[in-house]
């Protein structure tokens, strides 16, 4: 069963600066985390109640919890985690856990 880190970024003070930094610096840095099987992100669209509270949601998938722990504990994982404070001016929520696939 795979293990996923979900990173929920709330609306930043300067969306253009967030996007530029995320694409040019953070995503390439996070992509180097050892054991990372996939790394995707999405910008939630407008829902029935208006604009979403979330600005961007990133999903980082590892083979299992051990691979997640090793990857995030590595030099590259610590660098990516520490980098979040450099651009996530709107705040961030991180969730980690096993993934269950239904379809």
Rosetta constraint file for C-alpha pairs under 8 A:
AtomPair CA 1 CA 63 HARMONIC 6.97 0.50
AtomPair CA 1 CA 64 HARMONIC 6.32 0.50
AtomPair CA 1 CA 98 HARMONIC 6.61 0.50
AtomPair CA 1 CA 99 HARMONIC 6.51 0.50
AtomPair CA 1 CA 100 HARMONIC 7.28 0.50
AtomPair CA 2 CA 61 HARMONIC 6.74 0.50
AtomPair CA 2 CA 62 HARMONIC 5.82 0.50
AtomPair CA 2 CA 63 HARMONIC 4.63 0.50
AtomPair CA 2 CA 64 HARMONIC 4.85 0.50
AtomPair CA 2 CA 65 HARMONIC 7.63 0.50
AtomPair CA 2 CA 98 HARMONIC 5.85 0.50
AtomPair CA 2 CA 99 HARMONIC 5.54 0.50
AtomPair CA 2 CA 100 HARMONIC 7.98 0.50
AtomPair CA 3 CA 61 HARMONIC 5.76 0.50
AtomPair CA 3 CA 62 HARMONIC 5.20 0.50
AtomPair CA 3 CA 63 HARMONIC 6.08 0.50
AtomPair CA 3 CA 64 HARMONIC 4.82 0.50
AtomPair CA 3 CA 65 HARMONIC 5.59 0.50
AtomPair CA 3 CA 68 HARMONIC 6.88 0.50
AtomPair CA 3 CA 96 HARMONIC 7.25 0.50
AtomPair CA 3 CA 97 HARMONIC 5.51 0.50
AtomPair CA 3 CA 98 HARMONIC 4.32 0.50
AtomPair CA 3 CA 99 HARMONIC 5.63 0.50
AtomPair CA 4 CA 59 HARMONIC 6.60 0.50
AtomPair CA 4 CA 60 HARMONIC 5.55 0.50
AtomPair CA 4 CA 61 HARMONIC 4.42 0.50
AtomPair CA 4 CA 62 HARMONIC 6.17 0.50
AtomPair CA 4 CA 68 HARMONIC 7.86 0.50
AtomPair CA 4 CA 96 HARMONIC 5.57 0.50
AtomPair CA 4 CA 97 HARMONIC 5.58 0.50
AtomPair CA 4 CA 98 HARMONIC 6.20 0.50
AtomPair CA 4 CA 99 HARMONIC 6.38 0.50
AtomPair CA 5 CA 59 HARMONIC 5.83 0.50
AtomPair CA 5 CA 60 HARMONIC 5.10 0.50
AtomPair CA 5 CA 61 HARMONIC 6.44 0.50
AtomPair CA 5 CA 94 HARMONIC 6.93 0.50
AtomPair CA 5 CA 95 HARMONIC 5.76 0.50
AtomPair CA 5 CA 96 HARMONIC 4.37 0.50
AtomPair CA 5 CA 97 HARMONIC 6.79 0.50
AtomPair CA 6 CA 57 HARMONIC 6.90 0.50
AtomPair CA 6 CA 58 HARMONIC 5.71 0.50
AtomPair CA 6 CA 59 HARMONIC 4.66 0.50
AtomPair CA 6 CA 60 HARMONIC 6.46 0.50
AtomPair CA 6 CA 94 HARMONIC 5.71 0.50
AtomPair CA 6 CA 95 HARMONIC 5.11 0.50
AtomPair CA 6 CA 96 HARMONIC 6.15 0.50
AtomPair CA 7 CA 57 HARMONIC 5.62 0.50
AtomPair CA 7 CA 58 HARMONIC 5.03 0.50
AtomPair CA 7 CA 59 HARMONIC 6.46 0.50
AtomPair CA 7 CA 92 HARMONIC 6.90 0.50
AtomPair CA 7 CA 93 HARMONIC 5.92 0.50
AtomPair CA 7 CA 94 HARMONIC 4.58 0.50
AtomPair CA 7 CA 95 HARMONIC 6.54 0.50
AtomPair CA 8 CA 54 HARMONIC 6.52 0.50
AtomPair CA 8 CA 55 HARMONIC 7.66 0.50
AtomPair CA 8 CA 56 HARMONIC 6.16 0.50
AtomPair CA 8 CA 57 HARMONIC 4.58 0.50
AtomPair CA 8 CA 58 HARMONIC 6.56 0.50
AtomPair CA 8 CA 92 HARMONIC 5.50 0.50
AtomPair CA 8 CA 93 HARMONIC 5.02 0.50
AtomPair CA 8 CA 94 HARMONIC 6.17 0.50
AtomPair CA 9 CA 54 HARMONIC 5.89 0.50
AtomPair CA 9 CA 55 HARMONIC 5.59 0.50
AtomPair CA 9 CA 56 HARMONIC 5.16 0.50
AtomPair CA 9 CA 57 HARMONIC 6.08 0.50
AtomPair CA 9 CA 88 HARMONIC 6.73 0.50
AtomPair CA 9 CA 90 HARMONIC 7.02 0.50
AtomPair CA 9 CA 91 HARMONIC 6.20 0.50
AtomPair CA 9 CA 92 HARMONIC 4.55 0.50
AtomPair CA 9 CA 93 HARMONIC 6.61 0.50
AtomPair CA 10 CA 53 HARMONIC 6.23 0.50
AtomPair CA 10 CA 54 HARMONIC 4.53 0.50
AtomPair CA 10 CA 55 HARMONIC 5.00 0.50
AtomPair CA 10 CA 56 HARMONIC 6.99 0.50
AtomPair CA 10 CA 88 HARMONIC 7.76 0.50
AtomPair CA 10 CA 90 HARMONIC 5.04 0.50
AtomPair CA 10 CA 91 HARMONIC 5.51 0.50
AtomPair CA 10 CA 92 HARMONIC 5.91 0.50
AtomPair CA 11 CA 15 HARMONIC 7.32 0.50
AtomPair CA 11 CA 53 HARMONIC 6.95 0.50
AtomPair CA 11 CA 54 HARMONIC 6.14 0.50
AtomPair CA 11 CA 55 HARMONIC 4.81 0.50
AtomPair CA 11 CA 56 HARMONIC 7.99 0.50
AtomPair CA 11 CA 89 HARMONIC 7.86 0.50
AtomPair CA 11 CA 90 HARMONIC 5.03 0.50
AtomPair CA 11 CA 91 HARMONIC 7.66 0.50
AtomPair CA 12 CA 18 HARMONIC 6.75 0.50
AtomPair CA 12 CA 55 HARMONIC 7.49 0.50
AtomPair CA 12 CA 88 HARMONIC 6.23 0.50
AtomPair CA 12 CA 89 HARMONIC 4.98 0.50
AtomPair CA 12 CA 90 HARMONIC 4.09 0.50
AtomPair CA 12 CA 91 HARMONIC 7.46 0.50
AtomPair CA 13 CA 89 HARMONIC 5.92 0.50
AtomPair CA 13 CA 90 HARMONIC 6.17 0.50
AtomPair CA 14 CA 18 HARMONIC 6.25 0.50
AtomPair CA 15 CA 19 HARMONIC 6.09 0.50
AtomPair CA 16 CA 20 HARMONIC 6.18 0.50
AtomPair CA 17 CA 21 HARMONIC 6.10 0.50
AtomPair CA 17 CA 87 HARMONIC 7.90 0.50
AtomPair CA 18 CA 22 HARMONIC 5.91 0.50
AtomPair CA 18 CA 87 HARMONIC 5.80 0.50
AtomPair CA 18 CA 88 HARMONIC 7.13 0.50
AtomPair CA 19 CA 23 HARMONIC 6.06 0.50
AtomPair CA 20 CA 24 HARMONIC 6.00 0.50
AtomPair CA 21 CA 25 HARMONIC 5.36 0.50
AtomPair CA 21 CA 26 HARMONIC 6.46 0.50
AtomPair CA 21 CA 87 HARMONIC 6.90 0.50
AtomPair CA 22 CA 26 HARMONIC 4.67 0.50
AtomPair CA 22 CA 27 HARMONIC 5.67 0.50
AtomPair CA 22 CA 87 HARMONIC 7.61 0.50
AtomPair CA 23 CA 27 HARMONIC 5.61 0.50
AtomPair CA 23 CA 28 HARMONIC 7.37 0.50
AtomPair CA 24 CA 28 HARMONIC 6.86 0.50
AtomPair CA 25 CA 29 HARMONIC 6.22 0.50
AtomPair CA 26 CA 30 HARMONIC 6.05 0.50
AtomPair CA 26 CA 80 HARMONIC 6.84 0.50
AtomPair CA 26 CA 83 HARMONIC 6.92 0.50
AtomPair CA 26 CA 84 HARMONIC 7.68 0.50
AtomPair CA 27 CA 31 HARMONIC 5.95 0.50
AtomPair CA 28 CA 32 HARMONIC 6.84 0.50
AtomPair CA 29 CA 33 HARMONIC 7.62 0.50
AtomPair CA 29 CA 76 HARMONIC 7.28 0.50
AtomPair CA 29 CA 79 HARMONIC 7.58 0.50
AtomPair CA 29 CA 80 HARMONIC 5.87 0.50
AtomPair CA 30 CA 76 HARMONIC 7.26 0.50
AtomPair CA 30 CA 77 HARMONIC 6.99 0.50
AtomPair CA 30 CA 80 HARMONIC 5.16 0.50
AtomPair CA 31 CA 36 HARMONIC 7.41 0.50
AtomPair CA 31 CA 39 HARMONIC 7.05 0.50
AtomPair CA 32 CA 36 HARMONIC 7.82 0.50
AtomPair CA 32 CA 76 HARMONIC 6.31 0.50
AtomPair CA 32 CA 77 HARMONIC 7.98 0.50
AtomPair CA 33 CA 71 HARMONIC 5.57 0.50
AtomPair CA 33 CA 72 HARMONIC 6.97 0.50
AtomPair CA 33 CA 74 HARMONIC 7.41 0.50
AtomPair CA 33 CA 76 HARMONIC 5.20 0.50
AtomPair CA 33 CA 77 HARMONIC 5.24 0.50
AtomPair CA 33 CA 80 HARMONIC 7.90 0.50
AtomPair CA 34 CA 70 HARMONIC 7.65 0.50
AtomPair CA 34 CA 71 HARMONIC 4.87 0.50
AtomPair CA 34 CA 74 HARMONIC 7.38 0.50
AtomPair CA 34 CA 76 HARMONIC 7.40 0.50
AtomPair CA 34 CA 77 HARMONIC 7.67 0.50
AtomPair CA 35 CA 62 HARMONIC 6.09 0.50
AtomPair CA 35 CA 63 HARMONIC 7.40 0.50
AtomPair CA 35 CA 67 HARMONIC 5.80 0.50
AtomPair CA 35 CA 68 HARMONIC 7.13 0.50
AtomPair CA 35 CA 70 HARMONIC 7.77 0.50
AtomPair CA 35 CA 71 HARMONIC 5.74 0.50
AtomPair CA 36 CA 60 HARMONIC 6.82 0.50
AtomPair CA 36 CA 61 HARMONIC 6.02 0.50
AtomPair CA 36 CA 62 HARMONIC 5.09 0.50
AtomPair CA 36 CA 63 HARMONIC 7.82 0.50
AtomPair CA 36 CA 68 HARMONIC 7.74 0.50
AtomPair CA 36 CA 71 HARMONIC 7.20 0.50
AtomPair CA 37 CA 60 HARMONIC 7.59 0.50
AtomPair CA 37 CA 61 HARMONIC 5.48 0.50
AtomPair CA 37 CA 62 HARMONIC 5.18 0.50
AtomPair CA 37 CA 63 HARMONIC 6.80 0.50
AtomPair CA 38 CA 59 HARMONIC 7.86 0.50
AtomPair CA 38 CA 60 HARMONIC 5.86 0.50
AtomPair CA 38 CA 61 HARMONIC 5.18 0.50
AtomPair CA 38 CA 62 HARMONIC 7.23 0.50
AtomPair CA 39 CA 58 HARMONIC 7.19 0.50
AtomPair CA 39 CA 59 HARMONIC 5.67 0.50
AtomPair CA 39 CA 60 HARMONIC 4.51 0.50
AtomPair CA 39 CA 61 HARMONIC 6.41 0.50
AtomPair CA 40 CA 58 HARMONIC 5.74 0.50
AtomPair CA 40 CA 59 HARMONIC 5.31 0.50
AtomPair CA 40 CA 60 HARMONIC 6.67 0.50
AtomPair CA 41 CA 56 HARMONIC 6.86 0.50
AtomPair CA 41 CA 57 HARMONIC 5.45 0.50
AtomPair CA 41 CA 58 HARMONIC 4.08 0.50
AtomPair CA 41 CA 59 HARMONIC 5.98 0.50
AtomPair CA 42 CA 56 HARMONIC 5.71 0.50
AtomPair CA 42 CA 57 HARMONIC 5.39 0.50
AtomPair CA 42 CA 58 HARMONIC 6.54 0.50
AtomPair CA 43 CA 54 HARMONIC 7.82 0.50
AtomPair CA 43 CA 55 HARMONIC 5.89 0.50
AtomPair CA 43 CA 56 HARMONIC 4.51 0.50
AtomPair CA 43 CA 57 HARMONIC 6.38 0.50
AtomPair CA 44 CA 52 HARMONIC 6.60 0.50
AtomPair CA 44 CA 54 HARMONIC 6.82 0.50
AtomPair CA 44 CA 55 HARMONIC 6.68 0.50
AtomPair CA 44 CA 56 HARMONIC 6.57 0.50
AtomPair CA 44 CA 57 HARMONIC 7.51 0.50
AtomPair CA 45 CA 51 HARMONIC 7.16 0.50
AtomPair CA 45 CA 52 HARMONIC 6.91 0.50
AtomPair CA 46 CA 50 HARMONIC 5.46 0.50
AtomPair CA 46 CA 51 HARMONIC 4.68 0.50
AtomPair CA 46 CA 52 HARMONIC 5.97 0.50
AtomPair CA 47 CA 51 HARMONIC 6.37 0.50
AtomPair CA 47 CA 52 HARMONIC 6.72 0.50
AtomPair CA 62 CA 67 HARMONIC 6.00 0.50
AtomPair CA 62 CA 68 HARMONIC 5.60 0.50
AtomPair CA 63 CA 67 HARMONIC 6.09 0.50
AtomPair CA 63 CA 68 HARMONIC 7.53 0.50
AtomPair CA 64 CA 68 HARMONIC 6.31 0.50
AtomPair CA 64 CA 98 HARMONIC 7.51 0.50
AtomPair CA 65 CA 69 HARMONIC 6.10 0.50
AtomPair CA 65 CA 97 HARMONIC 7.75 0.50
AtomPair CA 65 CA 98 HARMONIC 7.49 0.50
AtomPair CA 66 CA 70 HARMONIC 6.12 0.50
AtomPair CA 67 CA 71 HARMONIC 5.91 0.50
AtomPair CA 68 CA 72 HARMONIC 5.99 0.50
AtomPair CA 69 CA 73 HARMONIC 5.82 0.50
AtomPair CA 70 CA 74 HARMONIC 6.07 0.50
AtomPair CA 71 CA 76 HARMONIC 7.59 0.50
AtomPair CA 71 CA 77 HARMONIC 5.68 0.50
AtomPair CA 72 CA 76 HARMONIC 7.41 0.50
AtomPair CA 72 CA 77 HARMONIC 4.01 0.50
AtomPair CA 72 CA 78 HARMONIC 6.07 0.50
AtomPair CA 72 CA 81 HARMONIC 7.81 0.50
AtomPair CA 73 CA 77 HARMONIC 5.73 0.50
AtomPair CA 73 CA 78 HARMONIC 6.06 0.50
AtomPair CA 74 CA 78 HARMONIC 6.12 0.50
AtomPair CA 75 CA 79 HARMONIC 6.12 0.50
AtomPair CA 76 CA 80 HARMONIC 6.18 0.50
AtomPair CA 77 CA 81 HARMONIC 6.11 0.50
AtomPair CA 78 CA 82 HARMONIC 5.96 0.50
AtomPair CA 79 CA 83 HARMONIC 6.05 0.50
AtomPair CA 80 CA 84 HARMONIC 6.84 0.50
AtomPair CA 83 CA 87 HARMONIC 7.60 0.50
AtomPair CA 84 CA 88 HARMONIC 5.77 0.50
AtomPair CA 85 CA 89 HARMONIC 7.35 0.50
AtomPair CA 88 CA 92 HARMONIC 6.61 0.50
